[in-house]
Amino acid sequence: MRICRLLALLIVFLSLSANARANEEFVITRVSHPFLANEEIRAVAARQGLRVWGLHNSLFVETSDGSILTFTPENSPLNAAGNITSVGICNGEIWAAQNSTYGGFGLCRYDFSKWITLRDPDAPGLLNNRIVCMHADKDDYLWFGHREHGVSRFVETVNPSFRSYKIMHFYDNSLLTVFMQLTHLWIGSSNGIVRLRTEIKSNVELNVDTWVFPKFPAREVFSICDYTDDRIIAGTSRGLAIFDGENWSIKRKVDGIKALPATCLQRVGDQVWIGSPVGLQLWQENQPGRFFTEADGLPSNHIKALCLDENGNLLVGTIQGAAIIIRQK
């Protein structure tokens, strides 16, 4: 009898928790600054009191004291012919990568006193100039994903350099995204997903695990984040691919995933924000969660970039401007 009562109380508690989550309030505020309003936001980063929004070939920077900086090809090394593919913040510095249909432009680095341009072959160790994504891990290492051949990691020394990791999978397939989980660098591609075990000091290819379709339940991997119980989630065109340490499973449209393809992921606790060309979804395991569109206040349904700031606010970049989503306590 006592066990039955405990089970009943547990069921009631879980039900109340689910209802509380379902009734959470979110305030969506569009960023009204004319530099961003109605512009396509291609990348966003928030860290160490900074927010950086990347547009076509310019940057909009918000500092912790409320100051605003804007950078264009006229007042920075940003190339007028290049498209910003990613932005990052590490050790109080701003990084930006640009590409074009003809190739890459390497990296631009700003330390709030000067700009530095880092390009192959002048930047020692940089794999190549076609950088499509970057990721600052929890140890303040900055990783760069190259469209072809693999990844590079920035090494801050007296003479700054890079350590490159050539991976054979990326000689035949395009790299799309990178994410560091402890010592495992997960790399999404146009054909499956790769895990680079950086803690093993040996030939790079001996440290690489690769999953491709159908062993991996989709083709492209657009985004990656970690999840509870040391799991990994990969955003794909078919849904959320989930790795439990041994096998992959997938949550699809029939399981309540509306934001497809899942091009952007940001984890907050046991929930994951999913950005897509059709809207934004807040997902939790076994609870599909809310789906946000223009009708809820987003500048556009087409989400291009997501990032969580240090206060837990979600920065949203769309094809028609930027927004900030604040969860009401």
Backbone hydrogen bonds in HBPLUS format (Angstrom, degrees):
<---DONOR---> <-ACCEPTOR-->    atom                        ^
c    i                          cat <-CA-CA->   ^        H-A-AA   ^      H-
h    n   atom  resd res      DA  || num        DHA   H-A  angle D-A-AA Bond
n    s   type  num  typ     dist DA aas  dist angle  dist       angle   num
A0005-ARG N   A0001-MET O   3.02 MM   4  6.37 153.4  2.09 148.3 155.2     1
A0006-LEU N   A0002-ARG O   2.97 MM   4  6.29 157.3  2.03 149.2 155.3     2
A0007-LEU N   A0003-ILE O   2.92 MM   4  6.16 158.3  1.97 150.9 156.7     3
A0008-ALA N   A0004-CYS O   2.93 MM   4  6.13 153.2  2.00 144.4 152.0     4
A0009-LEU N   A0005-ARG O   2.90 MM   4  6.19 156.5  1.96 149.3 155.3     5
A0010-LEU N   A0006-LEU O   2.94 MM   4  6.15 154.7  2.00 146.4 153.5     6
A0011-ILE N   A0007-LEU O   2.95 MM   4  6.19 156.6  2.01 148.4 154.2     7
A0012-VAL N   A0008-ALA O   3.00 MM   4  6.25 159.0  2.04 147.4 153.0     8
A0013-PHE N   A0009-LEU O   2.89 MM   4  6.11 158.5  1.93 148.6 154.6     9
A0014-LEU N   A0010-LEU O   2.93 MM   4  6.16 164.5  1.95 152.5 156.1    10
A0015-SER N   A0011-ILE O   2.94 MM   4  6.09 154.4  2.00 145.5 153.1    11
A0016-LEU N   A0012-VAL O   2.90 MM   4  6.14 158.0  1.95 151.0 156.5    12
A0017-SER N   A0013-PHE O   2.89 MM   4  6.13 156.4  1.94 148.9 155.9    13
A0018-ALA N   A0014-LEU O   2.94 MM   4  6.12 158.5  1.99 147.2 152.5    14
A0019-ASN N   A0015-SER O   2.96 MM   4  6.18 155.9  2.01 146.0 152.7    15
A0020-ALA N   A0016-LEU O   2.85 MM   4  6.04 152.2  1.93 145.7 153.6    16
A0021-ARG N   A0017-SER O   3.00 MM   4  6.25 157.2  2.05 147.5 153.0    17
A0022-ALA N   A0018-ALA O   2.94 MM   4  6.16 156.3  2.00 144.7 151.7    18
A0023-ASN N   A0019-ASN O   2.97 MM   4  6.16 136.5  2.16 141.4 152.3    19
A0024-GLU N   A0021-ARG O   3.21 MM   3  5.25 167.3  2.22 107.2 109.9    20
A0328-GLN N   A0025-GLU O   2.88 MM 303  5.39 172.1  1.89 154.3 155.4    21
A0027-VAL N   A0326-ILE O   2.85 MM 299  5.16 165.7  1.87 150.8 154.4    22
A0326-ILE N   A0027-VAL O   2.92 MM 299  5.16 164.7  1.95 146.4 150.1    23
A0029-THR N   A0324-ILE O   2.94 MM 295  5.29 170.5  1.94 152.4 155.2    24
A0324-ILE N   A0029-THR O   2.83 MM 295  5.29 153.2  1.90 145.9 154.4    25
A0031-VAL N   A0322-ALA O   2.89 MM 291  5.40 170.2  1.90 130.8 133.5    26
A0036-LEU N   A0033-HIS O   2.92 MM   3  5.67 148.6  2.02 124.4 132.1    27
A0037-ALA N   A0033-HIS O   2.94 MM   4  5.95 157.6  1.99 154.6 160.6    28
A0039-GLU N   A0036-LEU O   2.97 MM   3  5.36 164.5  2.00 136.8 135.8    29
A0321-GLY N   A0039-GLU O   2.69 MM 282  4.82 113.4  2.13 147.7 142.7    30
A0041-ILE N   A0318-THR O   2.88 MM 277  5.51 174.1  1.88 159.4 159.9    31
A0042-ARG N   A0054-GLY O   2.75 MM  12  5.55 141.5  1.89 153.2 164.8    32
A0043-ALA N   A0054-GLY O   3.30 MM  11  4.76 147.3  2.41 131.3 130.1    33
A0054-GLY N   A0043-ALA O   2.74 MM  11  4.76 177.9  1.74 143.2 142.4    34
A0045-ALA N   A0052-VAL O   2.90 MM   7  5.18 149.4  2.00 146.2 154.2    35
A0052-VAL N   A0045-ALA O   2.79 MM   7  5.18 165.6  1.81 159.2 160.7    36
A0047-ARG N   A0050-LEU O   2.99 MM   3  5.37 147.5  2.10 138.8 149.2    37
A0050-LEU N   A0047-ARG O   2.88 MM   3  5.37 161.2  1.92 120.0 126.4    38
A0051-ARG N   A0062-GLU O   2.93 MM  11  5.05 149.9  2.02 149.4 154.1    39
A0062-GLU N   A0051-ARG O   2.83 MM  11  5.05 164.2  1.86 150.1 155.4    40
A0053-TRP N   A0060-PHE O   2.85 MM   7  5.09 167.3  1.87 152.4 156.9    41
A0060-PHE N   A0053-TRP O   2.94 MM   7  5.09 156.8  1.99 149.1 155.6    42
A0055-LEU N   A0058-SER O   2.91 MM   3  5.26 174.9  1.91 158.3 159.0    43
A0084-ILE N   A0056-HIS O   2.87 MM  28  5.71 152.0  1.94 145.5 154.3    44
A0059-LEU N   A0071-PHE O   2.84 MM  12  5.05 155.0  1.91 141.5 149.4    45
A0071-PHE N   A0059-LEU O   2.94 MM  12  5.05 160.3  1.98 142.3 146.9    46
A0061-VAL N   A0069-LEU O   2.79 MM   8  4.98 174.2  1.79 161.4 161.1    47
A0069-LEU N   A0061-VAL O   2.88 MM   8  4.98 160.5  1.91 142.9 149.3    48
A0063-THR N   A0067-SER O   3.00 MM   4  5.32 165.6  2.02 151.2 154.6    49
A0066-GLY N   A0063-THR O   3.04 MM   3  5.43 160.7  2.08 116.9 119.4    50
A0075-ASN N   A0072-THR O   3.17 MM   3  5.61 142.2  2.32 111.3 119.8    51
A0082-GLY N   A0079-ASN O   3.08 MM   3  5.22 163.0  2.10 109.0 114.3    52
A0083-ASN N   A0099-ASN O   2.62 MM  16  5.27 172.9  1.62 163.3 163.6    53
A0099-ASN N   A0083-ASN O   2.89 MM  16  5.27 154.8  1.96 143.5 148.0    54
A0085-THR N   A0097-ALA O   2.94 MM  12  5.74 156.2  2.00 135.5 143.3    55
A0097-ALA N   A0086-SER O   3.03 MM  11  5.51 159.5  2.07 159.3 159.1    56
A0088-GLY N   A0095-TRP O   2.96 MM   7  4.98 153.0  2.03 135.3 136.8    57
A0095-TRP N   A0088-GLY O   2.86 MM   7  4.98 161.4  1.89 149.3 148.5    58
A0090-CYS N   A0093-GLU O   3.05 MM   3  5.38 155.9  2.11 144.1 151.7    59
A0093-GLU N   A0090-CYS O   3.01 MM   3  5.38 158.0  2.06 112.9 120.0    60
A0094-ILE N   A0110-TYR O   2.92 MM  16  5.10 162.8  1.95 151.2 153.6    61
A0110-TYR N   A0094-ILE O   2.80 MM  16  5.10 160.4  1.84 151.8 157.6    62
A0096-ALA N   A0108-CYS O   2.94 MM  12  5.26 144.8  2.07 149.3 156.5    63
A0108-CYS N   A0096-ALA O   2.90 MM  12  5.26 154.8  1.96 154.3 161.2    64
A0105-PHE N   A0098-GLN O   2.99 MM   7  5.44 165.6  2.01 150.9 146.2    65
A0100-SER N   A0103-GLY O   2.76 MM   3  5.33 144.2  1.88 158.9 171.1    66
A0103-GLY N   A0100-SER O   3.23 MM   3  5.33 159.6  2.27 104.5 110.4    67
A0106-GLY N   A0129-ASN O   3.04 MM  23  4.09 153.9  2.11 129.3 126.8    68
A0107-LEU N   A0118-LEU O   2.91 MM  11  5.06 169.9  1.92 150.3 153.6    69
A0118-LEU N   A0107-LEU O   2.87 MM  11  5.06 167.0  1.89 143.5 147.9    70
A0109-ARG N   A0116-ILE O   2.82 MM   7  5.11 160.7  1.85 155.5 161.2    71
A0116-ILE N   A0109-ARG O   2.78 MM   7  5.11 147.1  1.89 147.7 157.9    72
A0111-ASP N   A0114-LYS O   3.32 MM   3  6.00 160.3  2.36 160.7 161.8    73
A0122-ASP N   A0119-ARG O   2.80 MM   3  5.68 109.3  2.30 131.0 143.3    74
A0123-ALA N   A0119-ARG O   2.73 MM   4  5.26 141.7  1.87 131.7 139.5    75
A0126-LEU N   A0123-ALA O   3.22 MM   3  5.83 166.1  2.24 134.5 138.6    76
A0162-PHE N   A0124-PRO O   2.83 MM  38  6.10 143.2  1.97 151.5 162.6    77
A0131-ILE N   A0129-ASN O   3.17 MM   2  5.85 124.4  2.50 106.3  91.3    78
A0147-ARG N   A0130-ARG O   2.93 MM  17  5.92 156.6  1.99 157.4 165.0    79
A0132-VAL N   A0145-GLY O   2.86 MM  13  5.87 155.1  1.92 158.4 166.8    80
A0145-GLY N   A0133-CYS O   2.88 MM  12  5.14 167.2  1.90 138.9 143.3    81
A0135-HIS N   A0143-TRP O   2.87 MM   8  5.13 149.6  1.96 140.7 147.8    82
A0143-TRP N   A0135-HIS O   2.86 MM   8  5.13 171.5  1.87 145.1 148.0    83
A0137-ASP N   A0141-TYR O   2.91 MM   4  5.50 160.3  1.95 161.2 162.5    84
A0140-ASP N   A0137-ASP O   3.04 MM   3  5.37 154.4  2.10 118.5 119.1    85
A0154-PHE N   A0142-LEU O   3.00 MM  12  5.62 165.1  2.02 163.2 167.3    86
A0144-PHE N   A0152-SER O   2.78 MM   8  5.16 161.7  1.81 160.3 161.9    87
A0152-SER N   A0144-PHE O   2.92 MM   8  5.16 153.8  1.99 144.0 152.3    88
A0146-HIS N   A0150-GLY O   3.03 MM   4  5.72 164.0  2.06 164.4 168.0    89
A0175-LEU N   A0147-ARG O   3.05 MM  28  4.81 164.5  2.08 127.7 132.8    90
A0149-HIS N   A0170-PHE O   2.87 MM  21  4.63 177.5  1.87 122.3 122.2    91
A0167-ILE N   A0149-HIS O   2.90 MM  18  5.89 161.2  1.94 150.8 157.0    92
A0151-VAL N   A0165-TYR O   3.14 MM  14  5.30 151.4  2.23 142.7 145.5    93
A0165-TYR N   A0151-VAL O   2.74 MM  14  5.30 159.8  1.78 167.1 164.2    94
A0153-ARG N   A0163-ARG O   2.77 MM  10  5.17 149.8  1.86 142.7 153.1    95
A0163-ARG N   A0153-ARG O   2.82 MM  10  5.17 157.2  1.87 147.3 154.8    96
A0155-VAL N   A0161-SER O   2.79 MM   6  5.31 169.9  1.80 153.7 150.2    97
A0161-SER N   A0155-VAL O   3.14 MM   6  5.31 169.0  2.15 152.0 155.0    98
A0170-PHE N   A0167-ILE O   2.99 MM   3  5.83 150.2  2.08 125.0 131.7    99
A0171-TYR N   A0168-MET O   2.96 MM   3  5.35 161.1  2.00 120.5 120.7   100
A0173-ASN N   A0169-HIS O   3.10 MM   4  6.10 132.0  2.34 136.3 150.2   101
A0190-SER N   A0174-SER O   2.88 MM  16  5.31 136.6  2.07 148.0 157.9   102
A0176-LEU N   A0188-GLY O   2.82 MM  12  5.40 174.0  1.82 144.6 142.5   103
A0177-THR N   A0188-GLY O   3.41 MM  11  4.98 157.6  2.46 123.7 122.6   104
A0188-GLY N   A0177-THR O   2.84 MM  11  4.98 150.2  1.93 134.2 143.7   105
A0179-PHE N   A0186-TRP O   2.86 MM   7  5.17 141.6  2.00 150.2 156.8   106
A0186-TRP N   A0179-PHE O   2.72 MM   7  5.17 164.6  1.74 166.0 160.7   107
A0181-GLN N   A0184-HIS O   2.79 MM   3  5.12 176.5  1.79 155.8 155.8   108
A0184-HIS N   A0181-GLN O   2.80 MM   3  5.12 166.3  1.82 138.0 137.0   109
A0198-THR N   A0183-THR O   3.02 MM  15  5.60 138.8  2.20 168.3 169.9   110
A0185-LEU N   A0196-LEU O   2.87 MM  11  5.01 164.5  1.89 154.5 151.1   111
A0196-LEU N   A0185-LEU O   2.82 MM  11  5.01 171.1  1.82 148.0 151.0   112
A0187-ILE N   A0194-VAL O   2.78 MM   7  5.04 162.1  1.81 155.4 158.3   113
A0194-VAL N   A0187-ILE O   2.87 MM   7  5.04 159.8  1.91 145.7 152.4   114
A0189-SER N   A0192-GLY O   3.04 MM   3  5.58 143.7  2.18 174.0 169.7   115
A0221-VAL N   A0189-SER O   2.94 MM  32  5.46 148.5  2.04 152.2 161.6   116
A0192-GLY N   A0219-ARG O   2.69 MM  27  5.40 167.7  1.70 155.6 154.6   117
A0193-ILE N   A0211-TRP O   2.92 MM  18  5.45 149.8  2.01 154.9 162.9   118
A0211-TRP N   A0193-ILE O   2.94 MM  18  5.45 168.8  1.95 167.0 170.2   119
A0195-ARG N   A0209-ASP O   2.78 MM  14  5.09 159.7  1.82 152.1 158.1   120
A0209-ASP N   A0195-ARG O   2.94 MM  14  5.09 156.5  1.99 143.2 151.0   121
A0197-ARG N   A0207-ASN O   2.99 MM  10  5.24 172.0  2.00 148.6 151.2   122
A0200-ILE N   A0197-ARG O   3.30 MM   3  6.06 166.8  2.32 119.3 122.9   123
A0206-LEU N   A0203-ASN O   2.95 MM   3  5.51 142.6  2.09 116.2 126.9   124
A0207-ASN N   A0204-VAL O   2.84 MM   3  5.29 153.3  1.91 115.3 124.2   125
A0215-LYS N   A0212-VAL O   2.87 MM   3  5.68 113.3  2.33 146.8 146.8   126
A0216-PHE N   A0212-VAL O   2.89 MM   4  4.95 155.6  1.95 110.1 115.4   127
A0222-PHE N   A0235-GLY O   2.89 MM  13  5.62 149.6  1.98 163.1 169.4   128
A0235-GLY N   A0223-SER O   2.72 MM  12  4.91 165.1  1.74 138.8 144.2   129
A0225-CYS N   A0233-ILE O   2.97 MM   8  5.42 154.4  2.04 153.3 159.4   130
A0233-ILE N   A0225-CYS O   2.85 MM   8  5.42 176.0  1.85 168.3 167.7   131
A0227-TYR N   A0231-ARG O   2.85 MM   4  5.02 137.5  2.03 144.9 138.3   132
A0231-ARG N   A0228-THR O   3.23 MM   3  5.89 155.8  2.29 115.1 121.1   133
A0232-ILE N   A0243-PHE O   3.20 MM  11  5.14 154.7  2.27 136.8 144.5   134
A0243-PHE N   A0232-ILE O   2.86 MM  11  5.14 164.4  1.88 152.5 157.8   135
A0234-ALA N   A0241-ALA O   2.79 MM   7  5.03 159.5  1.83 149.4 156.3   136
A0241-ALA N   A0234-ALA O   2.91 MM   7  5.03 161.4  1.95 156.5 154.8   137
A0236-THR N   A0239-GLY O   3.01 MM   3  5.31 151.4  2.09 156.8 165.2   138
A0262-ALA N   A0236-THR O   2.99 MM  26  5.33 163.0  2.02 142.6 137.3   139
A0240-LEU N   A0251-LYS O   2.88 MM  11  5.08 146.5  1.99 145.8 151.3   140
A0251-LYS N   A0240-LEU O   2.85 MM  11  5.08 158.8  1.89 141.0 146.7   141
A0242-ILE N   A0249-SER O   2.79 MM   7  5.25 159.8  1.83 141.5 148.6   142
A0249-SER N   A0242-ILE O   2.92 MM   7  5.25 148.8  2.02 140.3 150.4   143
A0244-ASP N   A0247-ASN O   3.19 MM   3  5.90 158.9  2.24 158.6 161.8   144
A0255-ASP N   A0252-ARG O   2.88 MM   3  5.17 145.2  2.00 105.5 116.8   145
A0257-ILE N   A0252-ARG O   3.24 MM   5  5.58 164.0  2.26 135.6 132.2   146
A0256-GLY N   A0253-LYS O   2.97 MM   3  5.18 160.8  2.01 112.3 114.9   147
A0260-LEU N   A0258-LYS O   2.95 MM   2  5.81 118.4  2.34 114.3  97.6   148
A0263-THR N   A0261-PRO O   2.99 MM   2  5.74 119.6  2.37 112.3  95.9   149
A0263-THR N   A0275-GLY O   2.97 MM  12  5.86 122.0  2.31 149.6 164.1   150
A0264-CYS N   A0275-GLY O   3.22 MM  11  4.68 149.8  2.32 132.9 129.5   151
A0275-GLY N   A0264-CYS O   2.86 MM  11  4.68 167.5  1.88 134.3 138.4   152
A0266-GLN N   A0273-TRP O   3.07 MM   7  5.09 146.2  2.18 139.0 144.6   153
A0273-TRP N   A0266-GLN O   2.76 MM   7  5.09 169.0  1.77 157.1 154.2   154
A0268-VAL N   A0271-GLN O   2.85 MM   3  5.33 170.0  1.86 148.4 151.4   155
A0271-GLN N   A0268-VAL O   3.09 MM   3  5.33 157.4  2.14 122.5 128.7   156
A0272-VAL N   A0283-TRP O   2.74 MM  11  5.13 156.5  1.80 149.6 156.9   157
A0283-TRP N   A0272-VAL O   2.79 MM  11  5.13 164.6  1.81 156.8 151.3   158
A0274-ILE N   A0281-GLN O   2.70 MM   7  5.04 159.3  1.74 155.4 161.3   159
A0281-GLN N   A0274-ILE O   2.89 MM   7  5.04 161.6  1.93 144.3 150.5   160
A0276-SER N   A0279-GLY O   3.07 MM   3  5.46 131.1  2.32 152.7 166.7   161
A0303-ILE N   A0276-SER O   2.90 MM  27  5.28 168.4  1.91 143.7 140.9   162
A0280-LEU N   A0292-PHE O   2.97 MM  12  4.97 167.1  1.98 146.4 150.5   163
A0292-PHE N   A0280-LEU O   2.57 MM  12  4.97 172.9  1.58 162.2 164.7   164
A0282-LEU N   A0290-ARG O   2.94 MM   8  5.48 158.3  1.99 153.5 160.2   165
A0284-GLN N   A0287-GLN O   2.96 MM   3  5.01 151.6  2.05 154.3 159.2   166
A0287-GLN N   A0284-GLN O   2.69 MM   3  5.01 157.8  1.74 142.3 140.8   167
A0296-ASP N   A0293-THR O   2.91 MM   3  5.45 152.2  1.99 112.6 120.9   168
A0298-LEU N   A0293-THR O   3.43 MM   5  5.80 164.3  2.46 131.1 126.8   169
A0297-GLY N   A0294-GLU O   2.95 MM   3  5.06 158.7  1.99 107.0 114.0   170
A0319-ILE N   A0302-HIS O   3.28 MM  17  6.05 137.6  2.47 154.0 163.7   171
A0304-LYS N   A0317-GLY O   2.73 MM  13  5.44 164.6  1.75 147.1 151.1   172
A0305-ALA N   A0317-GLY O   3.17 MM  12  4.78 154.0  2.24 132.2 130.1   173
A0317-GLY N   A0305-ALA O   2.83 MM  12  4.78 173.8  1.84 147.5 146.5   174
A0307-CYS N   A0315-LEU O   3.06 MM   8  5.14 136.8  2.26 142.4 147.9   175
A0315-LEU N   A0307-CYS O   2.68 MM   8  5.14 176.4  1.68 170.7 169.4   176
A0309-ASP N   A0313-ASN O   2.91 MM   4  5.49 162.0  1.95 156.2 161.9   177
A0312-GLY N   A0309-ASP O   3.03 MM   3  5.42 163.9  2.06 116.6 119.4   178
A0314-LEU N   A0325-ILE O   3.00 MM  11  5.04 160.3  2.04 148.5 149.0   179
A0325-ILE N   A0314-LEU O   2.85 MM  11  5.04 163.1  1.88 146.4 152.1   180
A0316-VAL N   A0323-ALA O   2.83 MM   7  5.11 171.5  1.84 160.9 158.5   181
A0323-ALA N   A0316-VAL O   2.93 MM   7  5.11 151.7  2.01 146.9 153.5   182
A0318-THR N   A0321-GLY O   2.94 MM   3  5.40 152.4  2.02 156.2 165.2   183
